Amino acid sequence: MAKNNTVEIGFEKEIWKAADLLRGNLDASEYKSVVLGLIFLKYISDRFEARYQELIDEGDGFQEDKDEYTSENIFFVPQEARWSVISEAAHTAEIGMVIDDAMRLIEKENNRLKGILPKNFARPELDKRRLGNVVDLFSNVQMHEHGNKDILGRTYEYCLSKFAEAEGKLAGEFYTPACIVKTLIEVIKPFSGRVYDPACGSGGMFVQSVKFIENHQGNINDISVFGQDSNPTTWKMAHMNLAIHGIEADLGKFNADTFFDDQHPTLKADFILANPPFNLSDWGADKLQEDVRWKFGIPPAGNANFAWMQHMIHHLSPRGKMGMVLANGSLSSQTGGEGTIRENIIKADLIEGIVALPPQLFYTTGIPVSLWFINRQKKQKGKILFVDARNMGTMITRKLRELTDSDDMENGEIGDIQKIADTFTSFNEGTLEDEKGFCAVVPLSEVAKQDYILTPGRYVGIADVEDDGEPFEIKMDRLTSELSGLFEKSHELEDEIRKQLKSIGFTI
């Protein structure tokens, strides 16, 4: 059995390294549930143990009384499922069965977790020696009384992002990059009320909403959380992710298709945050032609973008605000009646702002996307804020870009996310001045003249190029001289190519 020591910094990376070792021959999508399941198991075990110790110290003999845990919103862990038992079995051939049994016992004792936890640790493809090593790594982490939620929550999120990177295109179902989620949340500010995500994936929108409230000294009990997802594995991951962050949520009775089996039919949400699947075709439009949600027009069968949007608008309360990610085609498409639906939404004066995002923010797709912000109680009636953020962000790998966050900046610099959020704040306060190439406040009459196309680049224009102080005549002399040299070089290369081709019997 491993000795205990306190490890905090870099724990997320340690777990990820272990996860990679554990992977063996399994696909990323398969070993995801193994690693995330273990993180969750350690989380509920630590929470249980801390409370168990409190009850022993109190000396009233209530340490095995289930009510003493559930009343504190702590999952009850039966004796045979506790981490000490798992840790003891780490280097036995039965470790997989021990973990599966623990998961079953925990589900049996906690209705909220019924059918949620993974029970696939005993399968032959999973290397039991490596599994034991990962169990050791977890055993080596002793949490502080209040730190367990934070460190394991961070680890869960970190591993989700790494799994998204590993799975690439398939990851769109469960993961939205944190910088995009944070941008949505910093703009719509979900302080209190009902928060809803109809395509909730692994629950990232809710986790970031709670972080936003905590960062602004709010109370997480002031929000209630509602979500839904059609993918059964993703739906289970969301339950674990929310539980590990101490968030109680209603994600429906089971995983279900949002269009055909709305798990919250009467919900009117104060805040909606979503990153639905882009350009989803064959979503079942023919069976929903008369649906009450299509107030602005029937969405085309070949693309669900405006079905998602209208579903969300339908679920907005009279004071509701909404932020969603959509493929850029939604800004200008005229096919299948999309232009008419967009025009009707604009005429209803629901759109507060559009943000064009830079490329390469997603692991899953390279297509350009934008953020739509809709508000039933717009402060600036008859106007839309356009933000062109395509030049924002920093490349963190060769393939991936991130919007910068003020928390990570030095010298008090403002990050990209804060700049976008501040732009919306100034717009709502009526103090925003247009900035060429970045933002513009545009009346609906102007949008109508542009055929109700919402591409920000049309409205913000191109930023002025700064004068570098070099006189025009001198600059032109320098540039034409450089160009002349380049032409000369190209002729030399052309001659060389002709010569090489001639040597093998081809003449140009």
Disulfide bonds with the S-S distance in Angstrom:
none
